[in-house]
Amino acid sequence: MIIPKYSKKEIAHLQEAVHEKILGSWSCNADLDKEVKIFTAGEGCWLYDIHGRKILDTFSSLITTAVGHGRIEIGEAMLVQMKSLEFFPIYHDGFTVPQIKLAEKLAEIAPGDLEVTCFVNSGSEANEFAIKMARQYFWQTGQPNRTKVIARRGSYHGTTIGTTAVTGFATLRTVSTPVPGCLFAPQVKCSQCEFGLKYPSCKLCCLKGLEKLIQSEGPDTIAAIIMDPLPGSDSGYPLAPKEYIQGVRRLCDKYGILLIFDEVQTGFGKTGYWFACEYYGVVPDFLVASKAITSGYQPLGAVITKKRIADVFKQGPGSEFRSGSTYGGHTLACVAALKNLEIFEREHLVEHARDLGKYITKRFKELKKYSIVDTISGLGTLWAIELKSDKPIGIRIHDCCGEIPESARRCAECAGSIGAWIRNWCWENGMILRNNGNMLVIAPALVMTYEKFDMVMDFLHQGIQAAMKHFKIK
Ligand SMILES: Cc1ncc(COP(=O)(O)O)c(C=O)c1O
């Protein structure tokens, strides 16, 4: 690994250039004002910043780098491909060999009869395509009125206008154009049940709510239900009862609705299964994947569907699926994905994630002794620790959050929250910890070892203790 060196002058220039020349993604102005973080090198679960500091990454670079940083063999595979042909688009009637091989590989690892892939560039685009495919499917099979999409409160599906419209955080939708026909069912987070009930005595009120929504809207107006079988880092990885997800599948079958599972975050081993839907024993009609499909070495998204659905778009002239993007399924991205999945299998990373998940479950129980630790939820390597305190802890809603409390949760800063304080403490001491207000997120690369996870635990113990001391919490 090469760790590039920069002088103080160069660092100052680069940091200034961030302020002047980049409009960041999901930026927090308060944090940017405090420190612009620039990363220069990485190996496994470690990152190096521009000052040469070595930092443990517990958020796997936005939940992408499943095989860890610095896998030269992925770059070498791309170089080999470049020596013959760097790129030809999936366009009209043209393909390249890596695109075909990756589609075959995905058909092999995807559950059930999911076997036909449409390639795009990102998770948002893949969700958008799944929704478009569902709508066109009904348009072409004699049910053109089936256009509505049901999503859930508290689930994130992407950043395009279409996927923002089905994202269940109202504050994210305020500045985008409303899209008609997007409906929201209850969030399924048993620790904060929308109906104030407890599982199992609730008798799955949330599932009944979903069915009521379908019935009141008219089942023959609904094209698809989109959901993340394990809602992501924004939602605290609430693990739904298996019978809820199985019940959703049954409702889709009963009312002829197509089921989209957004596995952008949960796909590729992170839950201890290739895909989270396997934990529930449910096969969706569209499985949406991205992020760890290439472990972040290239951008790529995929919608994997069933032959009976794809066949509707292969019935001669005029039936084709009317979408596509120039770089969707870029040849080099497919090579990166193939090599990435080869590493997964060679190093048994899915099995390791399942075992590590058991270890994490056990070790996280230790955190329950702290009065500020509330719910801990997750599966495999995807975890959230929610903090509570009945003491005022000086939460100051920052300018970028406005006055709306819910939007405060959206801002990584929320300066003054215990979560932000612990995140900052961890950063200063050498660990990247993602926080979402008072929710701490731990979602390491699948290559994290037990020893490294012990280091994460040391950070968490020390960070929580330091925060309790700082905020004078017993
Ligand atoms: C569950 C889920 N869906 C969709 C997306 C959007 O993916 P992308 O950022 O690649 O567009 C994300 C990104 O974090 C996600 O976590």
PDBQT file of the ligand as one rigid body, heavy atoms in Angstrom, charges set to zero:
ROOT
HETATM    1  C1  LIG A 501     -31.475   0.974   1.240  1.00  0.00    +0.000 C 
HETATM    2  C2  LIG A 501     -30.900   1.921   0.230  1.00  0.00    +0.000 A 
HETATM    3  N1  LIG A 501     -31.522   2.085  -0.950  1.00  0.00    +0.000 NA
HETATM    4  C3  LIG A 501     -31.045   2.905  -1.891  1.00  0.00    +0.000 A 
HETATM    5  C4  LIG A 501     -29.900   3.635  -1.694  1.00  0.00    +0.000 A 
HETATM    6  C5  LIG A 501     -29.396   4.558  -2.755  1.00  0.00    +0.000 C 
HETATM    7  O1  LIG A 501     -28.226   4.051  -3.328  1.00  0.00    +0.000 OA
HETATM    8  P1  LIG A 501     -27.191   5.028  -4.079  1.00  0.00    +0.000 P 
HETATM    9  O2  LIG A 501     -26.660   5.969  -3.055  1.00  0.00    +0.000 OA
HETATM   10  O3  LIG A 501     -26.166   4.103  -4.631  1.00  0.00    +0.000 OA
HETATM   11  O4  LIG A 501     -27.954   5.708  -5.143  1.00  0.00    +0.000 OA
HETATM   12  C6  LIG A 501     -29.208   3.495  -0.491  1.00  0.00    +0.000 A 
HETATM   13  C7  LIG A 501     -27.989   4.273  -0.226  1.00  0.00    +0.000 C 
HETATM   14  O5  LIG A 501     -27.521   4.429   0.855  1.00  0.00    +0.000 OA
HETATM   15  C8  LIG A 501     -29.723   2.620   0.501  1.00  0.00    +0.000 A 
HETATM   16  O6  LIG A 501     -29.107   2.453   1.673  1.00  0.00    +0.000 OA
ENDROOT
TORSDOF 0
